[in-house]
Amino acid sequence: MLGSGVAIARVNVFNYLGFVLGAPLIGLVADATSLRWAFALLVPVLLVVLFLAPAFKVTSYARG
């Protein structure tokens, strides 16, 4: 179960970065254009998250 700790750490890093960088990025884009474009910016971010999701898969190693 060592791999599960690594997966949790990766998810925590992404959550932290999303919290720290997400709100200011949305605010800057909303000020420059409109709130609609600011939230549309999240669509490519969602696609990147879906692309990276398999990296969080926990692999179990057989002992032997």
Residue pairs with C-beta under 8 A, 6 or more apart in sequence:
1 58
1 60
2 61
3 58
3 59
3 60
3 61
4 58
7 56
7 57
7 58
10 55
10 56
11 56
14 49
25 41
26 38
26 39
26 41
26 42
27 38
29 37
29 38
29 41
30 37
30 38
